[in-house]
Amino acid sequence: MNMHVVRKGDPHIDAQGWLTSATQLPSPNFEARPGDAVPTLIVVHNISLPPDDFTTNSIADFFLNKLDHDAHPYFDHLRGMRVSAHFVIRRDGAIEQFVSCDERAWHAGVSSFCGRERCNDFSIGIELEGSDRMPFEDAQYDALVALVRIVVKRYPIDALAGHSDIAPGRKTDPGPHFDWPRLRHDSALPPSFFPFQSNI
């Protein structure tokens, strides 16, 4: 696996859009953001491959187009798919980055945010290793909060949403176990950053 870890000073996103404290696994599944689009939205997802199995490196393999589709029956329907996210947060809180924040990762699919289509154009995708069927780990929330703070400091982010918020009826993640009030409280972001979470 082509990866390297960079740790220099306080974690930050460098001039090329890479988080200095993340394990960097550059995916080929990206493209330039269109026109003058900049990230203004963070989209929170969950993913596990195979579902509910957190013991493999299959997420990274999938995003790097190296997944062995014969290794598990679930992988068969993923043949030919080209997917990526900017970040994956593993169960232990480790952060992996697959696409520069300055580029367009392929994480949201058909989507709309406040009437604006194609959320990939203007969003940063963060995948939590997990599923709709179980809680996330404390280490993941800690890592997510730290990452959100770093991203908000670097880019003009003004909203956070779940994949299910921008693709309702098509997607369900980050799922019913994701603790939005915890993210709101721990990130100390104002309520306006959580347009789909009116109760927090």
Secondary structure, 3 states (H helix, E strand, C coil): CCCEECCCCCCCECCCCCECCCEECCCCCEEECCCCCCCCEEEEEEECCCCCCCCCCHHHHHHCCCCCCCCCHHHHHHCCCCCCCCEEECCCCCEEECCCCCEEECCCCCCEECCEECHHHHEEEEEEECCCCCCCCHHHHHHHHHHHHHHHHHCCCCEEEEHHHHCCCCCCCCCCCCCHHHHHHHHCCCHHHCCCCCCC
